Amino acid sequence: MIEILQVNNKKLLKSFIDFQYDLYAKDPNFVPELYISQRDLLNPKKHPFHKHAKVQYFLAKKDDKIVGRLSAHINYSHNEFYGNKEGFFGFFQRRRRHMLGAIIGDIAGSRFEFNNHRSKEFELFTDKCFATDDSIMTLAVAKAIMEAERSAGSADRDDAFYSALGGLTVRHR
Protein backbone atom coordinates (compact mmCIF):
# COMPACT_ATOMS: atom_id res chain seq x y z
CA MET A 1 0.00 0.00 0.00
CA ILE A 2 1.26 3.49 -0.84
CA GLU A 3 1.06 6.01 1.99
CA ILE A 4 0.94 9.75 1.20
CA LEU A 5 2.77 11.91 3.74
CA GLN A 6 2.41 15.68 3.95
CA VAL A 7 5.86 17.22 4.46
CA ASN A 8 5.38 19.09 7.72
CA ASN A 9 8.69 18.81 9.57
CA LYS A 10 12.44 19.06 8.96
CA LYS A 11 12.95 15.29 8.75
CA LEU A 12 10.34 14.91 5.99
CA LEU A 13 11.68 17.99 4.20
CA LYS A 14 15.13 16.39 4.18
CA SER A 15 13.58 13.20 2.75
CA PHE A 16 11.78 15.30 0.11
CA ILE A 17 15.05 16.90 -0.99
CA ASP A 18 17.11 13.68 -0.72
CA PHE A 19 14.71 11.60 -2.81
CA GLN A 20 16.17 12.88 -6.08
CA TYR A 21 19.67 11.67 -5.10
CA ASP A 22 18.38 8.15 -4.46
CA LEU A 23 16.16 8.12 -7.54
CA TYR A 24 18.93 9.15 -9.95
CA ALA A 25 21.89 7.54 -8.16
CA LYS A 26 22.72 5.35 -11.19
CA ASP A 27 22.17 8.06 -13.81
CA PRO A 28 25.57 9.37 -14.94
CA ASN A 29 23.88 12.45 -16.45
CA PHE A 30 22.16 13.56 -13.24
CA VAL A 31 23.43 16.92 -12.00
CA PRO A 32 21.53 17.87 -8.85
CA GLU A 33 20.86 21.39 -7.72
CA LEU A 34 22.82 22.35 -4.61
CA TYR A 35 21.14 21.01 -1.48
CA ILE A 36 21.08 24.43 0.17
CA SER A 37 19.39 25.92 -2.92
CA GLN A 38 16.66 23.29 -2.82
CA ARG A 39 16.18 23.81 0.91
CA ASP A 40 15.90 27.59 0.49
CA LEU A 41 13.52 27.24 -2.48
CA LEU A 42 11.16 25.15 -0.35
CA ASN A 43 11.38 27.46 2.67
CA PRO A 44 8.51 30.01 2.85
CA LYS A 45 10.69 32.35 4.93
CA LYS A 46 13.54 32.42 2.38
CA HIS A 47 12.06 32.25 -1.12
CA PRO A 48 9.94 35.09 -2.59
CA PHE A 49 7.57 32.73 -4.45
CA HIS A 50 5.89 31.91 -1.15
CA LYS A 51 4.78 35.55 -0.69
CA HIS A 52 2.12 35.12 -3.39
CA ALA A 53 1.56 31.36 -3.32
CA LYS A 54 0.42 28.53 -1.13
CA VAL A 55 2.45 25.32 -1.40
CA GLN A 56 2.15 21.85 0.09
CA TYR A 57 4.76 19.12 -0.35
CA PHE A 58 4.04 15.40 -0.29
CA LEU A 59 6.00 12.16 -0.20
CA ALA A 60 4.76 8.75 -1.27
CA LYS A 61 6.00 5.87 0.84
CA LYS A 62 5.74 2.14 0.23
CA ASP A 63 7.17 -0.53 2.52
CA ASP A 64 9.04 2.13 4.56
CA LYS A 65 10.76 3.46 1.43
CA ILE A 66 10.11 6.78 -0.31
CA VAL A 67 8.85 6.04 -3.83
CA GLY A 68 7.83 9.51 -4.98
CA ARG A 69 7.47 13.20 -4.27
CA LEU A 70 5.12 15.93 -5.40
CA SER A 71 4.28 19.54 -4.65
CA ALA A 72 0.86 21.10 -5.03
CA HIS A 73 0.64 24.86 -5.20
CA ILE A 74 -1.59 27.80 -5.92
CA ASN A 75 0.12 30.81 -7.45
CA TYR A 76 -2.22 33.68 -6.58
CA SER A 77 -0.33 36.19 -8.77
CA HIS A 78 -0.73 33.92 -11.80
CA ASN A 79 -4.42 33.41 -11.11
CA GLU A 80 -5.03 37.12 -10.63
CA PHE A 81 -3.15 38.06 -13.82
CA TYR A 82 -4.90 35.45 -15.99
CA GLY A 83 -8.26 35.54 -14.20
CA ASN A 84 -7.96 31.83 -13.40
CA LYS A 85 -8.58 29.64 -10.42
CA GLU A 86 -5.90 27.06 -11.10
CA GLY A 87 -3.58 24.99 -9.02
CA PHE A 88 -0.34 23.41 -10.14
CA PHE A 89 1.80 20.37 -9.39
CA GLY A 90 5.58 20.31 -9.29
CA PHE A 91 8.53 18.19 -8.17
CA PHE A 92 6.68 15.19 -9.60
CA GLN A 93 9.19 12.38 -9.41
CA ARG A 94 8.53 8.71 -8.78
CA ARG A 95 10.01 5.32 -9.17
CA ARG A 96 9.06 3.31 -12.26
CA ARG A 97 5.71 1.62 -12.35
CA HIS A 98 4.20 3.73 -9.59
CA MET A 99 1.14 5.55 -10.92
CA LEU A 100 1.25 8.22 -8.26
CA GLY A 101 0.16 11.17 -10.38
CA ALA A 102 -3.15 9.70 -11.46
CA ILE A 103 -3.91 8.30 -8.04
CA ILE A 104 -2.89 11.41 -6.08
CA GLY A 105 -4.98 13.63 -8.35
CA ASP A 106 -7.96 11.32 -8.06
CA ILE A 107 -7.73 11.11 -4.28
CA ALA A 108 -7.22 14.87 -3.86
CA GLY A 109 -10.31 15.63 -5.94
CA SER A 110 -12.47 12.78 -4.67
CA ARG A 111 -14.44 14.81 -2.14
CA PHE A 112 -15.43 17.27 -4.90
CA GLU A 113 -16.50 14.63 -7.42
CA PHE A 114 -20.23 15.16 -6.79
CA ASN A 115 -19.94 18.43 -4.88
CA ASN A 116 -18.29 21.15 -6.98
CA HIS A 117 -15.97 23.42 -5.04
CA ARG A 118 -15.53 26.91 -6.45
CA SER A 119 -13.24 28.48 -3.84
CA LYS A 120 -9.49 28.55 -4.33
CA GLU A 121 -9.01 27.92 -0.62
CA PHE A 122 -9.00 24.24 0.34
CA GLU A 123 -6.76 21.61 1.84
CA LEU A 124 -5.39 19.22 -0.74
CA PHE A 125 -5.84 16.10 1.40
CA THR A 126 -8.35 15.65 4.22
CA ASP A 127 -9.97 12.74 6.03
CA LYS A 128 -12.80 12.95 3.48
CA CYS A 129 -10.51 12.01 0.55
CA PHE A 130 -10.68 8.47 -0.81
CA ALA A 131 -9.65 6.31 -3.75
CA THR A 132 -12.47 6.35 -6.30
CA ASP A 133 -13.52 3.90 -8.97
CA ASP A 134 -11.23 5.84 -11.36
CA SER A 135 -8.18 4.88 -9.27
CA ILE A 136 -9.29 1.26 -9.12
CA MET A 137 -9.83 1.08 -12.89
CA THR A 138 -6.50 2.82 -13.61
CA LEU A 139 -4.70 0.26 -11.46
CA ALA A 140 -6.60 -2.63 -13.06
CA VAL A 141 -5.68 -1.48 -16.59
CA ALA A 142 -2.05 -0.95 -15.54
CA LYS A 143 -1.91 -4.43 -14.04
CA ALA A 144 -3.40 -5.94 -17.21
CA ILE A 145 -0.85 -4.12 -19.38
CA MET A 146 2.06 -5.32 -17.24
CA GLU A 147 0.78 -8.91 -17.21
CA ALA A 148 0.24 -8.85 -20.97
CA GLU A 149 3.79 -7.56 -21.53
CA ARG A 150 5.20 -10.29 -19.31
CA SER A 151 3.22 -13.16 -20.74
CA ALA A 152 3.14 -12.53 -24.49
CA GLY A 153 5.28 -11.50 -27.39
CA SER A 154 4.35 -8.35 -29.30
CA ALA A 155 2.09 -10.24 -31.76
CA ASP A 156 -0.10 -11.67 -28.98
CA ARG A 157 -0.04 -8.64 -26.67
CA ASP A 158 -3.59 -7.43 -27.45
CA ASP A 159 -5.13 -10.84 -26.73
CA ALA A 160 -3.10 -11.20 -23.54
CA PHE A 161 -4.12 -7.67 -22.44
CA TYR A 162 -7.85 -8.30 -22.88
CA SER A 163 -7.56 -11.69 -21.23
CA ALA A 164 -5.75 -10.20 -18.22
CA LEU A 165 -8.20 -7.29 -18.01
CA GLY A 166 -11.15 -9.70 -18.21
CA GLY A 167 -9.75 -11.60 -15.24
CA LEU A 168 -9.77 -8.41 -13.20
CA THR A 169 -13.35 -7.46 -14.04
CA VAL A 170 -15.77 -7.28 -11.15
CA ARG A 171 -19.04 -9.01 -11.92
CA HIS A 172 -22.26 -8.24 -10.08
CA ARG A 173 -24.95 -10.89 -9.71
Summary of the structure (lengths in Angstrom):
residues: 173
radius of gyration: 19.4
end to end distance: 28.9
largest distance: 59.2
contacts: 407
relative contact order: 0.11
helix: 45%
strand: 19%
